[in-house]
Amino acid sequence: MLRVLGRASSINVRKVLWTCREIGLSYDREDWGSRFMPTAVPEFLAMNPNGLVPVIEDEEGILWESNTICRYLASKHGRTDLVPATPRSRALVEQWMDWQATELNSSWRYAFLALVRQDPGYRDQEQIEASTRDWNEKIGILEKRLSSTAAFVTGDAFTLADVVIGLSVNRWLKTPLERPETPAVMAYYEKLSERPAFMEYGRDGFP
């Protein structure tokens, strides 16, 4: 049985849960992280020295980093629809997954912590506005991409790139901020909403 460590409210944990649902994997999930079992304890740090969720454990051992976990699970179970086998097609999926983890994620951090989490350490209005602008600019990049594909991030087919970016779009739409018009992104959001796993772990869940 696959063991998934991490609270369901974490966007990174939900990437893994959505991937498991797409593959049809059963798992046992344990609540670790904010308000649950602390990740700074030796037991958890022995699994992930960064003290972050998610972590998975299967018969092969332990893995951390959400996008890596998703790629591992899809590859292990032969889901070449989610992670293509050919080098070029796989690289395109990984390119957008990496963009989500670096460029997109870094843009929303301050605004999200201020406006949704209402963290007292994130109250500087200028930084909120700067983060919001950056976030909207990154979504603008996605808007152009989806305008060209008229479907999913890498083309006509749903892949792991859509798991990680779809959850990021959901976070953007659920955060109370001013957003530009993005018809391609909104059409994409509705297309993702046809998938039961996205409704469970994205649209109907946490931001």
C-alpha positions as CSV (number, residue, x, y, z in Angstrom):
1,M,0.0,0.0,0.0
2,L,1.2,3.5,-0.9
3,R,1.7,5.7,2.1
4,V,1.1,9.5,1.6
5,L,2.2,11.9,4.3
6,G,0.7,15.3,4.2
7,R,-2.4,17.3,5.0
8,A,-5.1,17.4,2.3
9,S,-5.2,21.2,2.5
10,S,-1.7,21.4,1.0
11,I,-1.7,22.2,-2.8
12,N,1.4,20.0,-3.2
13,V,-0.3,17.1,-1.4
14,R,-3.3,17.5,-3.6
15,K,-1.1,17.1,-6.7
16,V,-0.2,13.6,-5.5
17,L,-3.8,12.7,-4.5
18,W,-5.1,13.9,-7.9
19,T,-2.4,11.8,-9.7
20,C,-3.3,8.8,-7.6
21,R,-7.0,9.2,-8.6
22,E,-6.1,9.5,-12.3
23,I,-4.0,6.3,-12.1
24,G,-6.5,4.5,-9.9
25,L,-4.0,4.0,-7.0
26,S,-5.1,3.2,-3.4
27,Y,-3.2,4.8,-0.6
28,D,-3.1,5.5,3.1
29,R,-2.8,9.2,3.8
30,E,-1.6,10.6,7.2
31,D,-2.1,14.2,8.3
32,W,1.3,15.9,8.7
33,G,2.0,19.6,8.5
34,S,0.2,22.7,9.7
35,R,-2.2,22.0,12.6
36,F,-1.5,18.3,12.4
37,M,1.6,16.2,13.2
38,P,4.6,18.5,13.1
39,T,7.1,18.0,10.3
40,A,10.1,19.4,12.3
41,V,10.3,16.2,14.4
42,P,13.2,13.7,13.9
43,E,10.8,11.0,12.6
44,F,9.7,13.2,9.7
45,L,13.0,14.9,9.0
46,A,14.5,11.4,8.6
47,M,12.2,11.0,5.6
48,N,12.5,14.6,4.2
49,P,15.2,16.8,5.7
50,N,13.4,19.9,4.3
51,G,10.5,19.2,6.7
52,L,7.9,19.7,3.9
53,V,4.9,17.7,2.7
54,P,4.2,15.6,0.7
55,V,6.3,12.5,1.3
56,I,5.4,9.1,0.0
57,E,6.6,5.6,0.9
58,D,6.1,2.5,-1.1
59,E,7.9,-0.8,-1.5
60,E,10.8,1.0,-3.2
61,G,11.4,3.5,-0.4
62,I,10.7,7.2,0.3
63,L,10.3,10.1,-2.0
64,W,9.7,13.8,-1.6
65,E,9.1,16.8,-3.9
66,S,5.5,16.8,-5.2
67,N,6.2,17.1,-8.9
68,T,8.8,14.3,-8.7
69,I,6.4,12.1,-6.9
70,C,3.7,12.6,-9.5
71,R,6.1,11.8,-12.3
72,Y,7.4,8.7,-10.4
73,L,3.9,7.3,-9.8
74,A,2.8,7.8,-13.4
75,S,6.0,6.3,-14.8
76,K,5.9,3.4,-12.4
77,H,2.4,2.5,-13.4
78,G,3.0,2.9,-17.2
79,R,0.8,5.9,-17.6
80,T,2.4,7.3,-20.7
81,D,-0.7,9.4,-21.3
82,L,0.3,11.4,-18.2
83,V,4.0,11.3,-18.7
84,P,4.9,10.5,-22.4
85,A,7.6,8.0,-23.1
86,T,9.2,9.9,-26.0
87,P,11.9,12.3,-24.9
88,R,10.5,15.4,-26.7
89,S,6.9,14.9,-25.5
90,R,8.1,14.1,-21.9
91,A,10.3,17.2,-21.8
92,L,7.4,19.4,-22.8
93,V,5.3,18.1,-19.9
94,E,8.2,18.5,-17.5
95,Q,9.0,22.0,-18.8
96,W,5.5,23.2,-17.8
97,M,5.7,21.3,-14.5
98,D,9.0,22.9,-13.7
99,W,7.6,26.3,-14.7
100,Q,4.7,25.8,-12.2
101,A,7.1,24.9,-9.4
102,T,9.5,27.8,-10.0
103,E,8.1,30.8,-11.9
104,L,4.4,30.5,-11.1
105,N,4.7,29.4,-7.5
106,S,7.2,32.1,-6.6
107,S,4.9,34.8,-8.0
108,W,1.9,34.1,-5.8
109,R,3.5,33.4,-2.4
110,Y,3.2,36.9,-0.8
111,A,-0.2,37.7,-2.1
112,F,-1.6,34.3,-1.2
113,L,-0.2,34.3,2.3
114,A,-1.6,37.8,2.8
115,L,-5.0,37.5,1.2
116,V,-6.0,33.9,1.9
117,R,-3.9,32.7,4.8
118,Q,-4.0,36.2,6.4
119,D,-0.5,35.6,7.8
120,P,0.4,38.5,10.1
121,G,3.9,38.5,8.6
122,Y,2.5,39.4,5.2
123,R,0.8,42.7,5.5
124,D,2.9,45.1,3.4
125,Q,0.5,46.5,0.8
126,E,3.2,47.3,-1.7
127,Q,4.5,43.7,-1.6
128,I,0.9,42.4,-1.9
129,E,0.4,44.5,-5.0
130,A,3.7,43.5,-6.5
131,S,3.0,39.8,-5.9
132,T,-0.5,40.2,-7.4
133,R,1.0,41.9,-10.6
134,D,3.6,39.1,-10.9
135,W,1.0,36.4,-10.4
136,N,-1.3,37.9,-13.1
137,E,1.6,38.3,-15.4
138,K,2.5,34.6,-15.1
139,I,-1.2,33.7,-15.6
140,G,-0.9,35.8,-18.8
141,I,1.8,33.5,-20.0
142,L,-0.5,30.6,-19.4
143,E,-3.3,32.4,-21.2
144,K,-1.2,32.8,-24.3
145,R,-0.2,29.1,-24.2
146,L,-3.8,27.9,-23.8
147,S,-5.0,30.2,-26.5
148,S,-2.6,28.4,-28.9
149,T,-3.5,24.8,-27.8
150,A,-7.2,25.4,-27.3
151,A,-7.2,22.5,-24.9
152,F,-4.6,21.5,-22.4
153,V,-1.2,22.9,-21.5
154,T,0.9,20.7,-23.7
155,G,-1.7,20.2,-26.5
156,D,-4.8,18.1,-27.1
157,A,-4.2,15.6,-24.3
158,F,-4.4,15.9,-20.5
159,T,-1.0,15.2,-18.8
160,L,0.6,15.7,-15.4
161,A,1.3,19.3,-16.5
162,D,-2.4,19.9,-16.1
163,V,-2.5,18.4,-12.7
164,V,0.0,20.8,-11.2
165,I,-1.0,23.9,-13.3
166,G,-4.7,23.2,-12.9
167,L,-4.4,23.4,-9.1
168,S,-2.4,26.6,-9.4
169,V,-5.2,28.1,-11.6
170,N,-7.7,27.1,-9.0
171,R,-5.7,28.9,-6.3
172,W,-5.5,32.0,-8.5
173,L,-9.3,32.0,-9.0
174,K,-10.1,31.4,-5.3
175,T,-7.8,34.2,-4.1
176,P,-9.6,37.6,-3.6
177,L,-7.7,39.8,-6.0
178,E,-8.2,41.8,-9.2
179,R,-7.7,39.6,-12.2
180,P,-7.4,40.4,-15.9
181,E,-9.8,38.8,-18.5
182,T,-8.5,35.3,-19.4
183,P,-10.9,33.5,-21.6
184,A,-8.6,30.7,-22.5
185,V,-7.7,30.1,-18.8
186,M,-11.4,30.1,-17.9
187,A,-12.2,27.6,-20.7
188,Y,-9.4,25.4,-19.5
189,Y,-10.8,25.6,-15.9
190,E,-14.1,24.4,-17.1
191,K,-12.5,21.6,-19.2
192,L,-10.6,20.4,-16.1
193,S,-13.9,20.5,-14.1
194,E,-15.1,17.6,-16.3
195,R,-12.6,15.4,-14.4
196,P,-14.0,14.1,-11.1
197,A,-10.5,14.2,-9.5
198,F,-10.2,17.9,-10.2
199,M,-13.6,18.6,-8.7
200,E,-12.5,16.7,-5.5
201,Y,-9.0,18.0,-5.1
202,G,-9.3,21.4,-6.9
203,R,-12.5,23.2,-7.7
204,D,-14.5,21.9,-4.8
205,G,-11.7,21.9,-2.3
206,F,-9.1,24.2,-0.9
207,P,-7.4,27.1,-2.7
